[in-house]
Amino acid sequence: MDIFATFVLPALVGIGIGILSGMLGIGGGTVLVPIFRLAFGMSPIMSTATSLFTIIPTSISGAVSHVRHKTCVPSLGIAAGLGGACTSPIGVWLATISPAWLVMLAAALIIGYSAVNMLRKAWKMKPSAVPPASRPTEAADAAASRSTRSRGDAGDLRTEVRGASAIPTISGTAETLADVGGPAAASPAGADESTKLTRKQLLIGAAIGLGAGLASGYVGVGGGFIMVPLMLSLVGISMKQASGTSLIAVMLLAIPGTIEQGLLGNIDYLAGIAVAIGSIPGAVIGARLVRLVPERTLRFIFGGFLIVAAAVLALNEMGVLG
């Protein structure tokens, strides 16, 4: 039973978090803190410390993938990461001197904010009513009918059918990309890969990292909820780049805070390692499931779960739940 509670159960939790990460591209901190606190019964400071520890290997895995696929801006990620590395130990120190309820309340507010953001994006997404595959077929049939009436030759017919079936596919892809990441996301492949930032943009990135590192050290989350929107609005990179860039920053800024938490003896290493191990196959499963389950439905379900988790976390710390 001890082995199950200390290693198997956290590994199963890691698989679930990995699946969500692979399907939605979310970080694990917003899920880990309430699970460690409510399901595993860890103290508030141990919940945030173990979450911070677990974030490092998962963010390294994600960052390597983004660098390989050139969907990030490494220089900006490093700048933000170094800025955050300066303040994450301050966040840890503030957490150690703060009342436990205040740390958990701050975590609940951040989790609630992430949930509202997720639900807002899900609400804006268009539900997929007609399978894309059916539209090219209809267009092809119409094209074939027109071509037959005009007595075109067989070669023209094949060309027209191919052209008619290709048009809806291209426009459908552009629509999907625009829904997910706005106009920048719909740019041609490779257009974002050669981004060159000015010194001013890198300094802004470092300043963004300062705030993210403070929040990361205090409540044990990665800080992507701060960095991604600010990188979009202040630095001007695309959504496609922002997620991967924030993972590079998280990979760096979490290290000093984790070292400090380790020296203070606040980390449950077995649980953290087990969750990290489980998240690796979970992410692979999630990446495959994303083709089967509509993203809009997933966002509604997970956003609702996060709101409940944030509410329970806050009520638990206030003693309402006993």
C-alpha positions, -999 to 999 in steps of 0.1 A, spaced: 0 0 0 29 23 8 45 17 -26 12 24 -43 6 56 -24 42 69 -28 50 59 -64 22 42 -83 -6 67 -76 16 98 -84 27 80 -116 -9 76 -126 -16 112 -118 14 121 -140 -1 101 -169 -33 120 -166 -14 153 -165 7 143 -195 -25 134 -215 -39 168 -207 -6 185 -216 -4 166 -249 -40 174 -259 -42 210 -247 -6 222 -244 -11 232 -208 14 232 -180 11 209 -150 15 234 -122 -22 245 -121 -32 208 -117 -4 196 -95 -7 221 -66 -44 212 -58 -38 175 -64 -8 174 -41 -26 195 -15 -61 179 -16 -55 143 -28 -21 136 -13 -26 157 19 7 175 15 12 208 34 8 240 14 45 247 12 53 211 2 26 211 -24 41 242 -41 76 229 -37 70 195 -52 50 210 -80 80 234 -88 103 204 -87 81 184 -111 78 213 -136 115 211 -145 117 177 -163 83 182 -180 93 217 -192 127 204 -205 109 177 -225 85 202 -240 112 228 -247 134 203 -265 104 194 -288 97 231 -296 134 238 -303 135 208 -326 104 219 -345 115 256 -345 83 268 -328 100 290 -303 124 319 -299 153 305 -278 169 339 -272 137 353 -257 132 322 -236 167 324 -222 163 361 -214 129 355 -196 143 325 -179 174 343 -165 151 371 -153 128 346 -136 158 328 -121 167 359 -102 132 362 -86 120 326 -81 141 322 -49 125 355 -36 91 339 -44 101 308 -24 113 330 5 80 349 5 61 316 6 81 304 36 72 335 56 36 338 44 7 321 62 -2 288 46 -37 300 37 -23 330 18 -1 308 -4 -30 285 -12 -53 314 -18 -28 329 -43 -26 295 -60 -64 292 -61 -66 327 -77 -40 318 -104 -57 284 -111 -91 302 -113 -77 328 -137 -63 300 -159 -96 282 -159 -116 314 -169 -90 320 -197 -95 284 -210 -133 286 -209 -132 320 -227 -111 305 -255 -133 275 -257 -164 297 -260 -148 316 -289 -139 284 -308 -164 273 -334 -179 238 -328 -171 214 -356 -205 205 -370 -197 191 -404 -166 168 -408 -142 185 -432 -139 153 -453 -175 156 -464 -171 190 -480 -145 181 -506 -166 151 -517 -196 174 -523 -175 199 -541 -159 171 -562 -193 158 -572 -205 192 -582 -174 198 -602 -177 164 -619 -213 171 -628 -204 205 -643 -175 190 -662 -197 162 -676 -223 186 -688 -196 206 -706 -183 174 -722 -148 180 -710 -122 153 -715 -112 130 -687 -80 148 -679 -98 181 -673 -123 163 -651 -95 149 -629 -79 183 -627 -111 201 -618 -120 175 -591 -86 177 -575 -88 215 -575 -123 216 -561 -114 192 -533 -83 211 -524 -99 245 -519 -120 236 -488 -91 218 -472 -68 248 -474 -94 273 -462 -104 249 -434 -68 247 -422 -65 285 -422 -97 288 -402 -85 264 -376 -52 281 -372 -68 315 -370 -91 303 -342 -62 289 -322 -36 315 -325 -49 345 -345 -35 358 -377 1 351 -368 -6 314 -364 -20 312 -399 12 324 -415 30 301 -439 52 274 -423 87 286 -415 77 323 -415 82 325 -377 114 305 -375 138 333 -384 126 358 -358 153 382 -348 147 403 -317 162 436 -307 180 442 -275 149 462 -262 127 432 -269 151 409 -250 151 433 -221 113 433 -221 115 395 -221 138 395 -190 114 419 -172 85 396 -180 105 367 -165 110 387 -133 73 386 -126 69 350 -137 97 339 -115 82 355 -85 49 338 -91 65 305 -99 85 304 -66 56 316 -45 28 292 -57 47 265 -75 34 271 -111 55 275 -142 46 311 -149 34 306 -185 0 322 -176 20 355 -171 46 351 -199 25 340 -229 1 369 -230 28 395 -222 51 380 -249 23 383 -274 14 419 -265 47 435 -255 73 415 -275 51 408 -305 59 372 -312 32 348 -325 11 324 -304 29 296 -321 62 308 -307 50 320 -273 41 286 -258 75 270 -267 94 301 -256 77 302 -222 87 265 -217 123 274 -222 120 302 -197 102 279 -172 129 253 -176 155 279 -164 136 300 -138 123 270 -118 158 257 -111 170 282 -84 136 281 -66 137 243 -66 172 242 -52 161 265 -24 130 244 -17 152 213 -17 176 228 8 147 237 30 135 201 29 101 210 14 101 186 -16 86 151 -18 111 138 -43 94 103 -48 60 119 -57 77 145 -79 98 119 -98 68 95 -102 46 123 -116 74 133 -140 79 97 -152 42 92 -157 38 124 -177 61 113 -204 39 84 -218 9 105 -209 20 133 -233 25 107 -261 -11 94 -255 -25 129 -254 -8 138 -287 -26 109 -303 -60 114 -287 -61 151 -298 -71 139 -332 -101 120 -318 -116 144 -292 -127 180 -301 -104 206 -285 -134 228 -276 -150 200 -256 -117 193 -238 -113 230 -229 -148 232 -214 -143 200 -194 -108 209 -181 -117 245 -175 -147 234 -154 -124 210 -135 -99 238 -127 -127 261 -114 -139 234 -91 -103 227 -79 -96 264 -73 -129 267 -53 -122 236 -32 -86 247 -26 -97 281 -13 -126 267 8 -103 240 23 -78 266 35 -106 287 50 -118 257 70 -152 256 53 -148 220 43 -137 210 78 
